[in-house]
Amino acid sequence: MNDEFSFLDETLFEPLRAQGELNSKAFKTLAWNDTSPETNWIRVQYAYELMRDNIHGASVFPGAIAAIIRSQAWKGYEFRGKVVEATSFQEFVEAKPPKGLGTTIDDLMALCKKHPVVVELIDQAVQGDSSRGGDRRSENFKVDNVHFEKTKARKGNSVQRSLRRLRTLALADNKAQKLREQVLRGEISPNHALMLLGKKKSRYGVEPNVESIVQFAQRHLSKNEIKRLVKSLEEPQK
């Protein structure tokens, strides 16, 4: 695997492999050595169909999005004999089919929120847009007769900001690196990781009642953290 995607766990793609027995499109999305425009279109088409048919809640859709980014299929694919190209990942996400997925970065992240590693992958692709200069045809650029002037870069939502901060800290801190790995496995939330590093304070007030605690857990804890909470509550008090 390319070092750029070394943080991806291959188990993420197991649902796609299972689907491949029923749908050849799912199987072809995983042909990493094939980045031809024709195969890239299959990757894009399959992800859009999953989203369109409202089965994105399944574990298959996040893997399909990860496959598009890992293979860089979004940069160019063939549709009805013509090559469709995007100058940025955000442009691809927002463009209407067949030129893109017809959604937004925030909505795409929301659809993949149960898989933090895919949210991280999406955010890295968005940040890559900024380092490349982004989409010069989008509203992020002001154009005149002389030059392109880049406007303020996309800050991202709170999860993105936490992931980015943790990603930076992990470059020079072994503890941060281990916590980041836990985040990407879905064991803890990005905010929790930053709090453990002493980089963030909790600002959430929780009322001493079941409804308030449940709402807090659903909004701010990862799936695995909720499981640990339930298990702890079921254990007899010491």
TIBA-509872 format. One record per residue (C-alpha): residue number from 1; residue in one letter; z, y, x. Coordinates in nm, 2 decimals. Layout:
! residues N
+-----+--------+--------+--------+--------+
| num | residu |     pz |     py |     px |
+-----+--------+--------+--------+--------+
| NUM |      A |      Z |      Y |      X |
...
+-----+--------+--------+--------+--------+
! end
This chain:
! residues 238
+-----+--------+--------+--------+--------+
| num | residu |     pz |     py |     px |
+-----+--------+--------+--------+--------+
|   1 |      M |   0.00 |   0.00 |   0.00 |
|   2 |      N |  -0.07 |   0.35 |   0.12 |
|   3 |      D |   0.24 |   0.51 |   0.27 |
|   4 |      E |   0.19 |   0.80 |   0.02 |
|   5 |      F |   0.28 |   0.55 |  -0.26 |
|   6 |      S |   0.53 |   0.34 |  -0.07 |
|   7 |      F |   0.81 |   0.43 |  -0.32 |
|   8 |      L |   0.62 |   0.25 |  -0.60 |
|   9 |      D |   0.77 |  -0.08 |  -0.70 |
|  10 |      E |   0.50 |  -0.34 |  -0.78 |
|  11 |      T |   0.71 |  -0.45 |  -1.08 |
|  12 |      L |   0.59 |  -0.13 |  -1.25 |
|  13 |      F |   0.25 |  -0.29 |  -1.28 |
|  14 |      E |   0.36 |  -0.63 |  -1.41 |
|  15 |      P |   0.30 |  -0.53 |  -1.78 |
|  16 |      L |  -0.05 |  -0.43 |  -1.69 |
|  17 |      R |  -0.11 |  -0.77 |  -1.52 |
|  18 |      A |   0.02 |  -0.94 |  -1.83 |
|  19 |      Q |  -0.21 |  -0.74 |  -2.05 |
|  20 |      G |  -0.50 |  -0.82 |  -1.82 |
|  21 |      E |  -0.50 |  -1.17 |  -1.97 |
|  22 |      L |  -0.59 |  -1.02 |  -2.30 |
|  23 |      N |  -0.77 |  -0.70 |  -2.20 |
|  24 |      S |  -1.00 |  -0.68 |  -1.90 |
|  25 |      K |  -0.95 |  -0.30 |  -1.88 |
|  26 |      A |  -0.59 |  -0.36 |  -1.79 |
|  27 |      F |  -0.68 |  -0.60 |  -1.52 |
|  28 |      K |  -0.94 |  -0.37 |  -1.37 |
|  29 |      T |  -0.70 |  -0.08 |  -1.35 |
|  30 |      L |  -0.52 |  -0.27 |  -1.08 |
|  31 |      A |  -0.82 |  -0.33 |  -0.86 |
|  32 |      W |  -0.69 |  -0.10 |  -0.59 |
|  33 |      N |  -0.99 |  -0.16 |  -0.35 |
|  34 |      D |  -1.23 |  -0.06 |  -0.62 |
|  35 |      T |  -1.24 |   0.32 |  -0.66 |
|  36 |      S |  -1.60 |   0.34 |  -0.78 |
|  37 |      P |  -1.67 |   0.60 |  -1.06 |
|  38 |      E |  -1.73 |   0.32 |  -1.30 |
|  39 |      T |  -1.39 |   0.15 |  -1.24 |
|  40 |      N |  -1.22 |   0.49 |  -1.24 |
|  41 |      W |  -1.36 |   0.55 |  -1.59 |
|  42 |      I |  -1.20 |   0.22 |  -1.71 |
|  43 |      R |  -0.87 |   0.34 |  -1.58 |
|  44 |      V |  -0.89 |   0.67 |  -1.76 |
|  45 |      Q |  -1.03 |   0.52 |  -2.07 |
|  46 |      Y |  -0.76 |   0.25 |  -2.09 |
|  47 |      A |  -0.48 |   0.51 |  -2.05 |
|  48 |      Y |  -0.62 |   0.73 |  -2.31 |
|  49 |      E |  -0.66 |   0.44 |  -2.56 |
|  50 |      L |  -0.30 |   0.35 |  -2.51 |
|  51 |      M |  -0.19 |   0.70 |  -2.58 |
|  52 |      R |  -0.43 |   0.74 |  -2.87 |
|  53 |      D |  -0.32 |   0.42 |  -3.04 |
|  54 |      N |   0.04 |   0.53 |  -3.01 |
|  55 |      I |   0.16 |   0.24 |  -2.80 |
|  56 |      H |   0.27 |   0.46 |  -2.51 |
|  57 |      G |   0.63 |   0.37 |  -2.58 |
|  58 |      A |   0.55 |   0.03 |  -2.43 |
|  59 |      S |   0.59 |  -0.04 |  -2.06 |
|  60 |      V |   0.22 |  -0.06 |  -2.02 |
|  61 |      F |   0.13 |   0.31 |  -2.05 |
|  62 |      P |   0.35 |   0.44 |  -1.75 |
|  63 |      G |   0.18 |   0.18 |  -1.53 |
|  64 |      A |  -0.16 |   0.29 |  -1.65 |
|  65 |      I |  -0.08 |   0.65 |  -1.55 |
|  66 |      A |   0.06 |   0.54 |  -1.22 |
|  67 |      A |  -0.27 |   0.35 |  -1.16 |
|  68 |      I |  -0.47 |   0.66 |  -1.23 |
|  69 |      I |  -0.27 |   0.86 |  -0.98 |
|  70 |      R |  -0.25 |   0.59 |  -0.71 |
|  71 |      S |  -0.62 |   0.53 |  -0.72 |
|  72 |      Q |  -0.69 |   0.90 |  -0.76 |
|  73 |      A |  -0.92 |   0.81 |  -1.05 |
|  74 |      W |  -0.86 |   1.15 |  -1.21 |
|  75 |      K |  -1.06 |   1.32 |  -0.93 |
|  76 |      G |  -1.39 |   1.17 |  -1.05 |
|  77 |      Y |  -1.53 |   0.90 |  -1.27 |
|  78 |      E |  -1.85 |   0.81 |  -1.45 |
|  79 |      F |  -1.90 |   0.85 |  -1.82 |
|  80 |      R |  -2.23 |   0.76 |  -1.98 |
|  81 |      G |  -2.42 |   0.80 |  -1.65 |
|  82 |      K |  -2.26 |   1.14 |  -1.56 |
|  83 |      V |  -1.98 |   1.19 |  -1.31 |
|  84 |      V |  -1.68 |   1.38 |  -1.45 |
|  85 |      E |  -1.48 |   1.56 |  -1.19 |
|  86 |      A |  -1.15 |   1.76 |  -1.20 |
|  87 |      T |  -1.03 |   2.01 |  -0.94 |
|  88 |      S |  -0.67 |   1.95 |  -1.02 |
|  89 |      F |  -0.45 |   1.68 |  -1.18 |
|  90 |      Q |  -0.33 |   1.93 |  -1.44 |
|  91 |      E |  -0.69 |   2.01 |  -1.53 |
|  92 |      F |  -0.75 |   1.64 |  -1.58 |
|  93 |      V |  -0.44 |   1.59 |  -1.80 |
|  94 |      E |  -0.52 |   1.89 |  -2.02 |
|  95 |      A |  -0.89 |   1.85 |  -2.06 |
|  96 |      K |  -1.01 |   1.69 |  -2.38 |
|  97 |      P |  -1.16 |   1.34 |  -2.36 |
|  98 |      P |  -1.38 |   1.22 |  -2.20 |
|  99 |      K |  -1.30 |   1.50 |  -1.94 |
| 100 |      G |  -0.93 |   1.42 |  -1.94 |
| 101 |      L |  -0.64 |   1.29 |  -2.14 |
| 102 |      G |  -0.61 |   1.58 |  -2.38 |
| 103 |      T |  -0.23 |   1.63 |  -2.34 |
| 104 |      T |   0.01 |   1.84 |  -2.13 |
| 105 |      I |   0.21 |   1.77 |  -1.81 |
| 106 |      D |   0.54 |   1.80 |  -2.00 |
| 107 |      D |   0.42 |   1.56 |  -2.28 |
| 108 |      L |   0.29 |   1.32 |  -2.02 |
| 109 |      M |   0.63 |   1.32 |  -1.85 |
| 110 |      A |   0.81 |   1.28 |  -2.18 |
| 111 |      L |   0.60 |   0.97 |  -2.26 |
| 112 |      C |   0.69 |   0.82 |  -1.92 |
| 113 |      K |   1.06 |   0.94 |  -1.91 |
| 114 |      K |   1.20 |   0.58 |  -1.92 |
| 115 |      H |   1.02 |   0.52 |  -1.58 |
| 116 |      P |   1.16 |   0.79 |  -1.34 |
| 117 |      V |   0.93 |   0.66 |  -1.06 |
| 118 |      V |   0.62 |   0.76 |  -1.28 |
| 119 |      V |   0.77 |   1.10 |  -1.36 |
| 120 |      E |   0.81 |   1.14 |  -0.98 |
| 121 |      L |   0.45 |   1.04 |  -0.93 |
| 122 |      I |   0.32 |   1.28 |  -1.19 |
| 123 |      D |   0.53 |   1.57 |  -1.03 |
| 124 |      Q |   0.40 |   1.49 |  -0.69 |
| 125 |      A |   0.04 |   1.51 |  -0.83 |
| 126 |      V |   0.12 |   1.84 |  -0.98 |
| 127 |      Q |   0.27 |   1.97 |  -0.66 |
| 128 |      G |  -0.04 |   1.84 |  -0.48 |
| 129 |      D |  -0.24 |   2.07 |  -0.70 |
| 130 |      S |  -0.05 |   2.37 |  -0.56 |
| 131 |      S |  -0.09 |   2.26 |  -0.20 |
| 132 |      R |  -0.47 |   2.22 |  -0.26 |
| 133 |      G |  -0.49 |   2.56 |  -0.43 |
| 134 |      G |  -0.49 |   2.43 |  -0.79 |
| 135 |      D |  -0.76 |   2.46 |  -1.04 |
| 136 |      R |  -0.96 |   2.78 |  -0.97 |
| 137 |      R |  -1.10 |   2.77 |  -1.32 |
| 138 |      S |  -0.76 |   2.76 |  -1.48 |
| 139 |      E |  -0.53 |   3.04 |  -1.59 |
| 140 |      N |  -0.33 |   2.99 |  -1.27 |
| 141 |      F |  -0.59 |   3.20 |  -1.09 |
| 142 |      K |  -0.71 |   3.56 |  -1.12 |
| 143 |      V |  -1.07 |   3.60 |  -1.03 |
| 144 |      D |  -1.26 |   3.91 |  -0.91 |
| 145 |      N |  -1.59 |   3.96 |  -0.73 |
| 146 |      V |  -1.43 |   3.92 |  -0.38 |
| 147 |      H |  -1.17 |   3.65 |  -0.39 |
| 148 |      F |  -0.95 |   3.41 |  -0.58 |
| 149 |      E |  -0.59 |   3.52 |  -0.61 |
| 150 |      K |  -0.33 |   3.25 |  -0.69 |
| 151 |      T |  -0.07 |   3.34 |  -0.94 |
| 152 |      K |   0.28 |   3.21 |  -0.97 |
| 153 |      A |   0.30 |   2.83 |  -0.92 |
| 154 |      R |   0.42 |   2.60 |  -1.20 |
| 155 |      K |   0.80 |   2.57 |  -1.17 |
| 156 |      G |   0.83 |   2.26 |  -1.38 |
| 157 |      N |   1.10 |   2.15 |  -1.61 |
| 158 |      S |   1.46 |   2.08 |  -1.52 |
| 159 |      V |   1.39 |   1.71 |  -1.44 |
| 160 |      Q |   1.10 |   1.81 |  -1.21 |
| 161 |      R |   1.31 |   2.07 |  -1.03 |
| 162 |      S |   1.59 |   1.82 |  -0.97 |
| 163 |      L |   1.34 |   1.56 |  -0.85 |
| 164 |      R |   1.18 |   1.81 |  -0.61 |
| 165 |      R |   1.52 |   1.91 |  -0.47 |
| 166 |      L |   1.62 |   1.55 |  -0.42 |
| 167 |      R |   1.29 |   1.47 |  -0.26 |
| 168 |      T |   1.34 |   1.76 |  -0.01 |
| 169 |      L |   1.70 |   1.66 |   0.06 |
| 170 |      A |   1.60 |   1.30 |   0.12 |
| 171 |      L |   1.38 |   1.40 |   0.41 |
| 172 |      A |   1.68 |   1.48 |   0.63 |
| 173 |      D |   1.97 |   1.30 |   0.47 |
| 174 |      N |   2.02 |   0.93 |   0.45 |
| 175 |      K |   2.26 |   0.95 |   0.16 |
| 176 |      A |   2.01 |   1.16 |  -0.03 |
| 177 |      Q |   1.74 |   0.91 |   0.04 |
| 178 |      K |   1.95 |   0.62 |  -0.09 |
| 179 |      L |   2.04 |   0.82 |  -0.40 |
| 180 |      R |   1.67 |   0.91 |  -0.46 |
| 181 |      E |   1.58 |   0.54 |  -0.44 |
| 182 |      Q |   1.85 |   0.48 |  -0.71 |
| 183 |      V |   1.70 |   0.75 |  -0.92 |
| 184 |      L |   1.35 |   0.61 |  -0.89 |
| 185 |      R |   1.48 |   0.27 |  -0.99 |
| 186 |      G |   1.63 |   0.43 |  -1.30 |
| 187 |      E |   1.99 |   0.35 |  -1.20 |
| 188 |      I |   2.11 |   0.71 |  -1.21 |
| 189 |      S |   1.97 |   1.04 |  -1.33 |
| 190 |      P |   1.84 |   1.31 |  -1.09 |
| 191 |      N |   2.12 |   1.54 |  -1.19 |
| 192 |      H |   2.38 |   1.28 |  -1.12 |
| 193 |      A |   2.23 |   1.22 |  -0.78 |
| 194 |      L |   2.25 |   1.59 |  -0.70 |
| 195 |      M |   2.61 |   1.61 |  -0.82 |
| 196 |      L |   2.71 |   1.32 |  -0.60 |
| 197 |      L |   2.56 |   1.51 |  -0.31 |
| 198 |      G |   2.76 |   1.82 |  -0.41 |
| 199 |      K |   2.45 |   2.01 |  -0.48 |
| 200 |      K |   2.50 |   2.06 |  -0.85 |
| 201 |      K |   2.78 |   2.11 |  -1.09 |
| 202 |      S |   2.80 |   1.98 |  -1.44 |
| 203 |      R |   2.76 |   2.25 |  -1.70 |
| 204 |      Y |   2.77 |   2.03 |  -2.00 |
| 205 |      G |   3.06 |   2.05 |  -2.25 |
| 206 |      V |   3.12 |   1.73 |  -2.44 |
| 207 |      E |   3.34 |   1.73 |  -2.75 |
| 208 |      P |   3.60 |   1.44 |  -2.78 |
| 209 |      N |   3.41 |   1.27 |  -3.06 |
| 210 |      V |   3.16 |   0.98 |  -3.08 |
| 211 |      E |   2.86 |   1.19 |  -3.20 |
| 212 |      S |   2.90 |   1.44 |  -2.91 |
| 213 |      I |   2.94 |   1.17 |  -2.65 |
| 214 |      V |   2.64 |   0.97 |  -2.78 |
| 215 |      Q |   2.42 |   1.28 |  -2.78 |
| 216 |      F |   2.52 |   1.36 |  -2.43 |
| 217 |      A |   2.45 |   1.01 |  -2.31 |
| 218 |      Q |   2.11 |   1.00 |  -2.48 |
| 219 |      R |   2.00 |   1.33 |  -2.33 |
| 220 |      H |   2.14 |   1.32 |  -1.98 |
| 221 |      L |   2.20 |   0.96 |  -1.87 |
| 222 |      S |   1.94 |   0.71 |  -1.76 |
| 223 |      K |   1.89 |   0.38 |  -1.94 |
| 224 |      N |   2.08 |   0.19 |  -1.68 |
| 225 |      E |   2.37 |   0.44 |  -1.68 |
| 226 |      I |   2.40 |   0.40 |  -2.06 |
| 227 |      K |   2.42 |   0.02 |  -2.02 |
| 228 |      R |   2.69 |   0.07 |  -1.76 |
| 229 |      L |   2.88 |   0.30 |  -1.99 |
| 230 |      V |   2.86 |   0.05 |  -2.28 |
| 231 |      K |   2.98 |  -0.23 |  -2.05 |
| 232 |      S |   3.27 |  -0.02 |  -1.92 |
| 233 |      L |   3.38 |   0.07 |  -2.28 |
| 234 |      E |   3.38 |  -0.30 |  -2.38 |
| 235 |      E |   3.61 |  -0.39 |  -2.09 |
| 236 |      P |   3.98 |  -0.41 |  -2.16 |
| 237 |      Q |   4.18 |  -0.11 |  -2.05 |
| 238 |      K |   4.39 |  -0.16 |  -1.74 |
+-----+--------+--------+--------+--------+
! end
